[in-house]
C-alpha cells in the first residue's frame, strides 16, 4: 500500500476522491441514507433550534413561555366595563385645556347658528301662532272664544315657518354632531381644528341621522312627553356610534339603545351629568356654554369609550 492509496474500508471516500484510474468498485461499502432530522452542513452561523430548521424567511415558533408585548398606552384592552365618573371629568378637563381654541370657537359657531334660528324663524313663528290674524276674546261666563279668524294664509304661513324651524334644527344638529366627532378624534390622540366642524366624512348620512333623531324625539313628546325623554336619552350615543363604528343611521340608533340598556346605571349617569354640565354654562349668561358644552361632550365620549372598550388616549 502506497501513501497515495486510501486505507481499506474508508467509507468517507467518494468516486471523485479516488486517484485517476481507480475504479469505483474498489471503494468501501455504500453510505447509509441520512436520518430524517439531519441538517445539511453550512458554512457558518449558529446551530438551528431543536425540531429542525424553520422555513426560509421565517423566524420559527416563539420559545415556550414567551408573552406577547403589552399594547401601547391608550389602545383598546378588551370589552367595555364600568366607567369612572371622576376619571371621565378629569380627562375631559385636561383634554379641553389642551384643545381649548378649536373647541371654544366651534361651540361659538354652533351657538351662533342657534341664535339665527331663534331670531329668524322661531320668534316669527310664535308671533304668527299667538296673533292668529285677529284679536282673541274669551267670554268670562261661557268660556267661548270669539274674534279668532284663521284663514288658509294663516295655516300656510304657520306650516312654512314650522318647516323652516325644523330644517334649521336639523342643520344645527348635523353641524353640532361634528363636536362629537372631534371629541372622538381627541380620544384617539389626534389633533382637531375648527375646520372639522364643517367636514362631513359621512356625507348626507349625517343629516339623515339628525332627521331621524329629531323625528323620534318630536313624536315621543307628542305622546304625552315622557316617550320623548326616553327616546332622547336612549339615542344619546347615536352619533358616537355613527362616527366611531361607521354604522348606518338606523343601526347607530339601535346600537345606542342597546348600549343604554346593557349599561343602564352608568348610561343614565353619563347622560344626566353631561346634560347638567352643559346646562351649567347657561347660568353665566350663556357665556359659560363655550366651556361647559365641550367638556360635557368630552366626558360623554370618555364614558362611551369606557363602556365599549374603545381607545382613550391619556
ZIHU-V858383 format. One record per residue. N is the residue number from 1. RES is the residue in three letters. D_CENTER is the distance of its C-alpha to the mean C-alpha in whole Angstrom. Layout:
BEGIN
n->N res->RES d_center->D_CENTER
n->N res->RES d_center->D_CENTER
END
This chain:
BEGIN
n->1 res->UNK d_center->88
n->2 res->UNK d_center->87
n->3 res->UNK d_center->85
n->4 res->UNK d_center->83
n->5 res->UNK d_center->83
n->6 res->UNK d_center->80
n->7 res->UNK d_center->80
n->8 res->UNK d_center->81
n->9 res->UNK d_center->78
n->10 res->UNK d_center->75
n->11 res->UNK d_center->72
n->12 res->UNK d_center->70
n->13 res->UNK d_center->72
n->14 res->UNK d_center->71
n->15 res->UNK d_center->73
n->16 res->UNK d_center->72
n->17 res->UNK d_center->73
n->18 res->UNK d_center->77
n->19 res->UNK d_center->79
n->20 res->UNK d_center->81
n->21 res->UNK d_center->83
n->22 res->UNK d_center->82
n->23 res->UNK d_center->81
n->24 res->UNK d_center->77
n->25 res->UNK d_center->80
n->26 res->UNK d_center->81
n->27 res->UNK d_center->77
n->28 res->UNK d_center->76
n->29 res->UNK d_center->75
n->30 res->UNK d_center->71
n->31 res->UNK d_center->68
n->32 res->UNK d_center->66
n->33 res->UNK d_center->62
n->34 res->UNK d_center->60
n->35 res->UNK d_center->58
n->36 res->UNK d_center->54
n->37 res->UNK d_center->52
n->38 res->UNK d_center->54
n->39 res->UNK d_center->53
n->40 res->UNK d_center->54
n->41 res->UNK d_center->55
n->42 res->UNK d_center->54
n->43 res->UNK d_center->55
n->44 res->UNK d_center->53
n->45 res->UNK d_center->49
n->46 res->UNK d_center->48
n->47 res->UNK d_center->49
n->48 res->UNK d_center->46
n->49 res->UNK d_center->45
n->50 res->UNK d_center->46
n->51 res->UNK d_center->46
n->52 res->UNK d_center->46
n->53 res->UNK d_center->45
n->54 res->UNK d_center->41
n->55 res->UNK d_center->40
n->56 res->UNK d_center->41
n->57 res->UNK d_center->38
n->58 res->UNK d_center->36
n->59 res->UNK d_center->36
n->60 res->UNK d_center->37
n->61 res->UNK d_center->35
n->62 res->UNK d_center->34
n->63 res->UNK d_center->37
n->64 res->UNK d_center->37
n->65 res->UNK d_center->35
n->66 res->UNK d_center->33
n->67 res->UNK d_center->29
n->68 res->UNK d_center->26
n->69 res->UNK d_center->25
n->70 res->UNK d_center->23
n->71 res->UNK d_center->19
n->72 res->UNK d_center->18
n->73 res->UNK d_center->17
n->74 res->UNK d_center->14
n->75 res->UNK d_center->13
n->76 res->UNK d_center->12
n->77 res->UNK d_center->15
n->78 res->UNK d_center->15
n->79 res->UNK d_center->14
n->80 res->UNK d_center->13
n->81 res->UNK d_center->16
n->82 res->UNK d_center->18
n->83 res->UNK d_center->16
n->84 res->UNK d_center->19
n->85 res->UNK d_center->19
n->86 res->UNK d_center->21
n->87 res->UNK d_center->19
n->88 res->UNK d_center->16
n->89 res->UNK d_center->19
n->90 res->UNK d_center->20
n->91 res->UNK d_center->17
n->92 res->UNK d_center->16
n->93 res->UNK d_center->20
n->94 res->UNK d_center->20
n->95 res->UNK d_center->17
n->96 res->UNK d_center->18
n->97 res->UNK d_center->22
n->98 res->UNK d_center->20
n->99 res->UNK d_center->19
n->100 res->UNK d_center->21
n->101 res->UNK d_center->22
n->102 res->UNK d_center->20
n->103 res->UNK d_center->18
n->104 res->UNK d_center->22
n->105 res->UNK d_center->23
n->106 res->UNK d_center->20
n->107 res->UNK d_center->20
n->108 res->UNK d_center->24
n->109 res->UNK d_center->23
n->110 res->UNK d_center->22
n->111 res->UNK d_center->25
n->112 res->UNK d_center->27
n->113 res->UNK d_center->26
n->114 res->UNK d_center->26
n->115 res->UNK d_center->30
n->116 res->UNK d_center->31
n->117 res->UNK d_center->30
n->118 res->UNK d_center->32
n->119 res->UNK d_center->35
n->120 res->UNK d_center->35
n->121 res->UNK d_center->34
n->122 res->UNK d_center->34
n->123 res->UNK d_center->37
n->124 res->UNK d_center->39
n->125 res->UNK d_center->38
n->126 res->UNK d_center->39
n->127 res->UNK d_center->42
n->128 res->UNK d_center->43
n->129 res->UNK d_center->42
n->130 res->UNK d_center->44
n->131 res->UNK d_center->47
n->132 res->UNK d_center->48
n->133 res->UNK d_center->50
n->134 res->UNK d_center->53
n->135 res->UNK d_center->54
n->136 res->UNK d_center->53
n->137 res->UNK d_center->56
n->138 res->UNK d_center->56
n->139 res->UNK d_center->59
n->140 res->UNK d_center->60
n->141 res->UNK d_center->62
n->142 res->UNK d_center->60
n->143 res->UNK d_center->57
n->144 res->UNK d_center->57
n->145 res->UNK d_center->55
n->146 res->UNK d_center->57
n->147 res->UNK d_center->56
n->148 res->UNK d_center->53
n->149 res->UNK d_center->53
n->150 res->UNK d_center->50
n->151 res->UNK d_center->50
n->152 res->UNK d_center->48
n->153 res->UNK d_center->47
n->154 res->UNK d_center->46
n->155 res->UNK d_center->43
n->156 res->UNK d_center->42
n->157 res->UNK d_center->42
n->158 res->UNK d_center->40
n->159 res->UNK d_center->38
n->160 res->UNK d_center->37
n->161 res->UNK d_center->36
n->162 res->UNK d_center->34
n->163 res->UNK d_center->32
n->164 res->UNK d_center->32
n->165 res->UNK d_center->30
n->166 res->UNK d_center->28
n->167 res->UNK d_center->27
n->168 res->UNK d_center->26
n->169 res->UNK d_center->24
n->170 res->UNK d_center->22
n->171 res->UNK d_center->22
n->172 res->UNK d_center->21
n->173 res->UNK d_center->18
n->174 res->UNK d_center->17
n->175 res->UNK d_center->17
n->176 res->UNK d_center->16
n->177 res->UNK d_center->13
n->178 res->UNK d_center->12
n->179 res->UNK d_center->13
n->180 res->UNK d_center->9
n->181 res->UNK d_center->8
n->182 res->UNK d_center->10
n->183 res->UNK d_center->9
n->184 res->UNK d_center->6
n->185 res->UNK d_center->8
n->186 res->UNK d_center->11
n->187 res->UNK d_center->9
n->188 res->UNK d_center->9
n->189 res->UNK d_center->12
n->190 res->UNK d_center->13
n->191 res->UNK d_center->15
n->192 res->UNK d_center->15
n->193 res->UNK d_center->18
n->194 res->UNK d_center->19
n->195 res->UNK d_center->19
n->196 res->UNK d_center->15
n->197 res->UNK d_center->16
n->198 res->UNK d_center->18
n->199 res->UNK d_center->16
n->200 res->UNK d_center->15
n->201 res->UNK d_center->13
n->202 res->UNK d_center->13
n->203 res->UNK d_center->17
n->204 res->UNK d_center->18
n->205 res->UNK d_center->16
n->206 res->UNK d_center->14
n->207 res->UNK d_center->18
n->208 res->UNK d_center->18
n->209 res->UNK d_center->16
n->210 res->UNK d_center->17
n->211 res->UNK d_center->21
n->212 res->UNK d_center->20
n->213 res->UNK d_center->19
n->214 res->UNK d_center->22
n->215 res->UNK d_center->24
n->216 res->UNK d_center->23
n->217 res->UNK d_center->23
n->218 res->UNK d_center->27
n->219 res->UNK d_center->28
n->220 res->UNK d_center->27
n->221 res->UNK d_center->29
n->222 res->UNK d_center->32
n->223 res->UNK d_center->32
n->224 res->UNK d_center->34
n->225 res->UNK d_center->31
n->226 res->UNK d_center->29
n->227 res->UNK d_center->27
n->228 res->UNK d_center->26
n->229 res->UNK d_center->24
n->230 res->UNK d_center->23
n->231 res->UNK d_center->21
n->232 res->UNK d_center->20
n->233 res->UNK d_center->19
n->234 res->UNK d_center->18
n->235 res->UNK d_center->15
n->236 res->UNK d_center->14
n->237 res->UNK d_center->10
n->238 res->UNK d_center->11
n->239 res->UNK d_center->9
n->240 res->UNK d_center->6
n->241 res->UNK d_center->6
n->242 res->UNK d_center->8
n->243 res->UNK d_center->5
n->244 res->UNK d_center->2
n->245 res->UNK d_center->5
n->246 res->UNK d_center->8
n->247 res->UNK d_center->10
n->248 res->UNK d_center->13
n->249 res->UNK d_center->14
n->250 res->UNK d_center->16
n->251 res->UNK d_center->14
n->252 res->UNK d_center->11
n->253 res->UNK d_center->14
n->254 res->UNK d_center->15
n->255 res->UNK d_center->12
n->256 res->UNK d_center->12
n->257 res->UNK d_center->16
n->258 res->UNK d_center->16
n->259 res->UNK d_center->14
n->260 res->UNK d_center->16
n->261 res->UNK d_center->19
n->262 res->UNK d_center->18
n->263 res->UNK d_center->18
n->264 res->UNK d_center->20
n->265 res->UNK d_center->21
n->266 res->UNK d_center->18
n->267 res->UNK d_center->17
n->268 res->UNK d_center->20
n->269 res->UNK d_center->20
n->270 res->UNK d_center->17
n->271 res->UNK d_center->17
n->272 res->UNK d_center->21
n->273 res->UNK d_center->21
n->274 res->UNK d_center->18
n->275 res->UNK d_center->20
n->276 res->UNK d_center->23
n->277 res->UNK d_center->22
n->278 res->UNK d_center->21
n->279 res->UNK d_center->25
n->280 res->UNK d_center->27
n->281 res->UNK d_center->26
n->282 res->UNK d_center->29
n->283 res->UNK d_center->31
n->284 res->UNK d_center->32
n->285 res->UNK d_center->33
n->286 res->UNK d_center->29
n->287 res->UNK d_center->29
n->288 res->UNK d_center->27
n->289 res->UNK d_center->24
n->290 res->UNK d_center->23
n->291 res->UNK d_center->23
n->292 res->UNK d_center->22
n->293 res->UNK d_center->19
n->294 res->UNK d_center->17
n->295 res->UNK d_center->17
n->296 res->UNK d_center->17
n->297 res->UNK d_center->13
n->298 res->UNK d_center->12
n->299 res->UNK d_center->14
n->300 res->UNK d_center->12
n->301 res->UNK d_center->9
n->302 res->UNK d_center->11
n->303 res->UNK d_center->12
n->304 res->UNK d_center->9
n->305 res->UNK d_center->8
n->306 res->UNK d_center->11
n->307 res->UNK d_center->12
n->308 res->UNK d_center->10
n->309 res->UNK d_center->11
n->310 res->UNK d_center->8
n->311 res->UNK d_center->9
n->312 res->UNK d_center->10
n->313 res->UNK d_center->13
n->314 res->UNK d_center->16
END
